[in-house]
Amino acid sequence: MARPSEFTEQVASAICERLADGKSLRSICLTDDMPSKTTVLRWLLDPDRSEFCDQYTRAREIQADIHVDDMVDIADDGSNDFSTKENADGSTYQQVNSEHIQRSRLRVDTRKWIAERMRPKKYGNRVMTELSGTVETSIASLLAAVDGATRGIPSGK
């Protein structure tokens, strides 16, 4: 069976549902019942498919929210952080599973990076600029300060 290449609302909705569920476009398009990634990108650029483009954009926004929800679950899951090892005498002990902890950190960091870029207003780093001091300059004093300097005319002093 050939991959679908004709645009249908059913296929478009299925793509957006899977995106909103946290799947990547690449993984969605690898399944046999979906069009190729190139076809989907072509649909997004087609001016006649603006409704699909809007639906796709909303799905991507939801996907960012799903990634944020996943981060909490990943961070809270410590089930494989330790492994049980056996001593030569048959006794057991718990050993830190550093590989699992590092993989969890990578999974959280990746989702955070994606969410920050997909929804920067909601999840991006906020940079606050604070100004302090007073401004005691009037327009008259500004004009006096630049009088003649910008026009090459000597000031009246």
C-alpha positions as CSV (number, residue, x, y, z in Angstrom):
1,M,0.0,0.0,0.0
2,A,1.4,3.4,-1.0
3,R,1.8,6.2,1.5
4,P,-0.9,8.9,1.2
5,S,0.1,12.0,-0.6
6,E,-3.3,13.6,-1.2
7,F,-4.4,16.0,1.5
8,T,-7.4,14.9,3.5
9,E,-8.9,16.3,6.7
10,Q,-8.7,12.9,8.2
11,V,-4.9,12.5,7.7
12,A,-4.3,16.2,8.7
13,S,-6.2,15.6,11.9
14,A,-4.4,12.4,12.7
15,I,-1.0,14.2,12.2
16,C,-2.1,17.0,14.5
17,E,-3.4,14.6,17.1
18,R,-0.1,12.7,17.2
19,L,1.9,16.0,17.4
20,A,-0.3,17.2,20.2
21,D,0.4,13.9,22.0
22,G,4.1,14.6,22.0
23,K,5.2,12.6,18.9
24,S,7.7,14.2,16.5
25,L,6.7,14.9,12.9
26,R,9.6,12.6,11.8
27,S,8.3,9.6,13.8
28,I,4.7,10.2,12.7
29,C,5.7,10.3,9.0
30,L,7.7,7.1,9.3
31,T,4.5,5.1,9.8
32,D,3.0,3.5,6.7
33,D,-0.4,5.2,7.1
34,M,1.1,8.7,7.0
35,P,2.5,10.8,4.2
36,S,6.2,11.6,4.0
37,K,7.6,14.5,6.0
38,T,8.2,16.4,2.8
39,T,4.6,16.1,1.8
40,V,3.4,17.4,5.1
41,L,5.9,20.4,4.9
42,R,4.6,21.1,1.4
43,W,1.0,21.2,2.7
44,L,2.1,23.7,5.4
45,L,3.5,26.0,2.8
46,D,0.4,25.8,0.5
47,P,-1.6,29.0,0.9
48,D,-4.8,27.0,0.2
49,R,-4.1,25.0,3.4
50,S,-4.1,27.8,5.9
51,E,-6.6,25.9,8.1
52,F,-4.2,23.0,8.3
53,C,-1.4,25.4,9.1
54,D,-3.4,26.9,12.0
55,Q,-4.3,23.4,13.2
56,Y,-0.7,22.3,13.0
57,T,0.5,25.4,14.9
58,R,-2.0,24.8,17.7
59,A,-0.9,21.1,17.9
60,R,2.7,22.3,18.2
61,E,1.8,24.6,21.1
62,I,0.0,21.8,22.8
63,Q,3.0,19.6,22.2
64,A,5.2,22.0,24.1
65,D,2.7,21.8,27.0
66,I,2.9,18.0,26.9
67,H,6.7,18.1,27.0
68,V,6.5,20.3,30.1
69,D,4.2,17.7,31.7
70,D,6.6,14.9,30.7
71,M,9.5,16.8,32.4
72,V,7.8,16.5,35.8
73,D,7.1,12.8,35.4
74,I,10.6,12.1,34.3
75,A,12.2,14.1,37.1
76,D,9.9,12.5,39.7
77,D,10.5,8.9,38.5
78,G,13.4,7.5,40.5
79,S,12.5,3.9,39.9
80,N,15.8,3.0,38.1
81,D,18.1,5.4,39.9
82,F,19.5,2.5,41.9
83,S,20.3,-1.1,41.0
84,T,20.7,-4.0,43.3
85,K,24.2,-5.7,43.2
86,E,25.4,-8.8,44.9
87,N,28.5,-9.2,46.9
88,A,30.7,-12.3,46.8
89,D,29.2,-13.5,50.1
90,G,25.7,-13.3,48.6
91,S,24.6,-10.1,50.4
92,T,23.1,-7.4,48.3
93,Y,23.6,-3.6,48.2
94,Q,22.2,-0.7,46.3
95,Q,24.4,1.1,43.7
96,V,23.6,4.4,42.0
97,N,22.7,4.0,38.4
98,S,24.5,7.1,37.0
99,E,23.7,6.2,33.4
100,H,19.9,6.3,34.1
101,I,20.2,9.5,36.1
102,Q,22.1,11.2,33.3
103,R,19.7,9.9,30.7
104,S,16.8,11.3,32.7
105,R,18.6,14.7,33.0
106,L,19.1,14.7,29.2
107,R,15.4,13.8,28.6
108,V,14.3,16.7,30.8
109,D,16.8,19.2,29.3
110,T,15.8,18.2,25.8
111,R,12.1,18.8,26.5
112,K,12.9,22.1,28.2
113,W,14.9,23.3,25.2
114,I,12.1,22.3,22.9
115,A,9.4,23.9,25.0
116,E,11.4,27.2,25.3
117,R,11.7,27.4,21.5
118,M,8.1,26.2,20.7
119,R,6.5,28.6,23.1
120,P,9.0,31.3,24.1
121,K,6.5,33.6,25.6
122,K,5.3,30.9,27.9
123,Y,8.4,28.8,28.6
124,G,11.3,31.0,27.5
125,N,13.7,32.6,29.9
126,R,12.5,36.0,30.8
127,V,15.1,38.8,30.8
128,M,14.2,41.7,33.1
129,T,15.9,45.0,32.6
130,E,15.9,47.4,35.4
131,L,16.8,51.0,35.0
132,S,17.7,53.2,37.9
133,G,18.6,56.8,38.3
134,T,16.8,60.0,37.5
135,V,16.4,61.9,34.3
136,E,16.6,65.6,34.9
137,T,17.1,66.8,31.4
138,S,14.7,69.1,29.6
139,I,14.4,69.5,25.9
140,A,15.7,73.0,26.3
141,S,18.9,71.8,28.0
142,L,19.4,69.1,25.3
143,L,19.0,71.7,22.5
144,A,21.5,73.9,24.3
145,A,24.0,71.0,24.6
146,V,23.9,70.2,21.0
147,D,23.4,73.8,19.7
148,G,25.7,74.2,16.7
149,A,27.5,70.9,17.4
150,T,25.5,68.9,14.9
151,R,25.3,71.7,12.3
152,G,28.9,72.8,12.5
153,I,27.9,76.2,13.8
154,P,29.9,77.6,16.7
155,S,27.8,78.1,19.8
156,G,27.1,81.6,21.1
157,K,29.6,81.3,24.0
